[in-house]
């Protein structure tokens, strides 16, 4: 009878799985990857990954050091249209008292034959403006106002209305007048904001009130 405890102890040692002789626990390791490399703790769910509650760096597979693949990224939302192209001519209104010289310039240019109806045409507007103003000298305190504006010298997509002078590139020619810098720049910012919702090809005209 005295041999039974000794026999049980020997059987217990023989039945201990390999790698667990040190009887390590997850608390003995700093990271999951470290526990994975040691493989000396219990794998409670039998998925081959040890101490999954420990912080990363993480590893999958005993001693492999291979990182656990991240979850797949969420698909990007489908692009949506951010502008509209109404059929009719859109009236873009400005205060006559706030922009008296812009009003005077637009009216004199239209009287000289420049189109009343303009067309939104953003691509290449900087190049059109630079080409137009290249040989027109600057003047202290003034800007060189263009009518039609560089952003409005285009051709409508649905017909030829709105085609303006200058074919290389389309719409690079315009009428130019010196306007006080503050008024001209304020008007340019206001025009950009008012046209923001419209797609290229939208027809519009200035109105003042």
C-alpha positions in Angstrom: 0.0 0.0 0.0 2.9 2.3 0.7 3.9 2.0 -3.0 0.6 3.3 -4.4 1.5 7.1 -3.9 4.8 6.6 -5.5 3.3 4.8 -8.4 0.7 7.7 -8.9 3.5 10.2 -8.9 5.4 8.4 -11.5 2.3 8.0 -13.7 1.6 11.8 -13.3 5.0 12.7 -14.6 4.7 10.3 -17.6 1.3 11.8 -18.5 2.4 15.5 -18.4 2.5 16.7 -22.1 5.8 17.7 -23.6 6.8 21.3 -23.1 4.8 21.7 -19.9 7.4 20.6 -17.5 8.0 24.2 -16.4 4.3 24.6 -15.6 4.4 28.1 -17.0 1.3 30.3 -17.0 0.4 33.2 -19.3 1.5 35.6 -16.6 5.1 34.3 -17.1 5.2 35.9 -20.5 5.1 39.6 -21.5 3.4 39.2 -24.9 1.4 36.6 -26.8 4.2 36.2 -29.3 6.6 35.2 -26.5 4.1 32.7 -25.1 3.6 31.3 -28.6 7.4 30.8 -29.1 7.7 29.0 -25.7 4.6 26.9 -26.2 4.8 26.0 -22.5 1.3 27.0 -21.3 -2.2 25.4 -21.8 -4.0 26.1 -25.1 -7.5 26.2 -23.7 -9.5 26.2 -26.9 -7.1 24.0 -28.9 -6.6 26.4 -31.8 -2.8 26.3 -31.6 -2.5 29.8 -30.2 -1.3 30.3 -26.7 -2.2 33.0 -24.2 -4.4 35.0 -26.6 -5.4 37.4 -23.8 -1.8 38.7 -23.7 -0.9 42.0 -25.5 0.7 41.9 -28.9 3.1 41.6 -30.7 1.1 38.4 -31.5 2.1 35.2 -33.3 0.3 32.2 -34.9 1.9 28.8 -34.9 4.4 27.4 -32.4 7.7 29.2 -32.9 6.8 30.5 -36.3 6.9 34.2 -35.4 4.3 34.8 -38.2 2.0 37.8 -37.4 -1.7 37.2 -37.0 -3.2 38.6 -40.2 -5.2 41.8 -39.6 -9.0 41.8 -40.3 -9.9 42.8 -43.8 -10.4 46.5 -44.3 -13.9 47.8 -44.7 -14.8 48.5 -48.4 -14.7 52.2 -49.3 -18.0 53.8 -50.0 -19.0 54.2 -53.6 -18.2 57.7 -54.9 -21.1 60.0 -55.2 -21.7 63.0 -57.5 -20.7 66.2 -55.8 -22.1 68.6 -58.4 -25.2 69.2 -60.5 -25.6 70.4 -64.1 -29.0 72.2 -64.4 -30.4 72.6 -67.9 -31.2 76.3 -67.7 -28.9 79.3 -67.3 -28.2 79.8 -63.6 -28.3 83.4 -62.3 -25.3 84.1 -60.1 -26.2 87.2 -58.0 -23.8 89.8 -56.6 -24.4 93.0 -54.7 -24.2 96.0 -57.0 -23.1 98.2 -54.1 -20.4 95.8 -53.0 -19.0 95.2 -56.5 -19.6 98.3 -58.5 -16.5 98.0 -60.7 -17.1 94.4 -61.4 -20.6 95.3 -62.5 -19.3 98.1 -64.7 -16.7 95.8 -66.3 -19.2 93.0 -67.0 -21.7 95.5 -68.6 -19.1 97.2 -70.7 -17.6 93.8 -71.9 -21.1 92.5 -72.8 -21.8 95.7 -74.7 -18.6 95.1 -76.6 -19.7 91.7 -77.7 -18.5 89.3 -75.0 -21.2 86.7 -74.1 -23.7 87.3 -71.4 -24.1 83.6 -70.8 -21.0 81.9 -69.5 -20.1 78.3 -69.0 -18.3 76.7 -66.0 -14.9 75.4 -67.2 -12.5 74.7 -64.4 -9.8 72.5 -66.1 -7.0 74.7 -67.3 -8.3 78.0 -65.8 -4.9 78.9 -64.4 -3.2 78.4 -67.8 -5.9 80.5 -69.5 -5.5 83.3 -67.0 -1.7 83.3 -67.2 -1.8 83.3 -71.0 -4.3 86.2 -71.1 -2.5 88.4 -68.6 1.1 87.6 -69.7 1.5 90.9 -71.5 -0.8 93.1 -69.4 1.2 95.0 -66.8 0.3 95.0 -63.1 -0.7 98.1 -61.3 -0.2 98.8 -57.6 -3.4 98.5 -55.6 -5.3 97.0 -58.6 -6.0 93.6 -60.0 -6.6 92.7 -63.7 -10.2 91.6 -63.7 -11.2 89.3 -66.6 -14.6 89.0 -68.2 -15.6 86.3 -68.8 -13.7 85.0 -65.8 -11.2 82.2 -66.3 -13.6 79.7 -64.7 -16.4 80.7 -67.0 -14.8 80.5 -70.4 -16.0 77.2 -71.7 -18.4 75.4 -74.0 -21.7 73.9 -72.8 -21.8 70.1 -73.1 -25.3 70.0 -74.5 -24.9 72.5 -77.4 -22.6 75.2 -78.7 -24.1 78.1 -76.7 -21.5 79.7 -74.4 -18.6 79.1 -76.7 -16.4 82.2 -76.2 -13.5 83.6 -78.1 -10.1 81.8 -78.1 -9.8 78.4 -79.5 -6.2 77.4 -78.5 -7.1 76.5 -75.8 -10.8 77.1 -75.8 -11.7 80.3 -74.0 -8.4 81.8 -73.2 -9.3 85.3 -74.5 -11.2 87.7 -72.4 -11.7 91.4 -71.7 -9.5 92.9 -69.0 -10.0 95.9 -66.7 -8.1 97.2 -63.7 -10.2 96.8 -60.5 -9.3 97.6 -56.9 -7.6 94.5 -55.5 -9.9 94.2 -52.5 -13.1 94.3 -54.6 -11.7 92.0 -57.3 -10.5 89.3 -54.9 -13.6 89.4 -52.8 -15.7 88.9 -56.0 -13.4 86.0 -57.1 -13.9 84.2 -53.8 -17.7 84.8 -53.9 -17.9 83.6 -57.5 -16.0 80.4 -56.6 -18.3 79.7 -53.7 -21.5 80.3 -55.8 -20.3 78.0 -58.6 -19.0 75.3 -56.3 -22.2 73.2 -56.6 -22.2 73.2 -60.4 -20.5 70.8 -62.7 -18.4 71.8 -65.6 -20.6 72.6 -68.6 -23.2 74.5 -66.5 -24.3 77.7 -68.1 -24.6 80.8 -65.9 -24.8 84.6 -66.0 -24.0 87.5 -63.7 -26.8 89.5 -62.1 -26.4 92.5 -59.8 -28.9 93.7 -57.3 
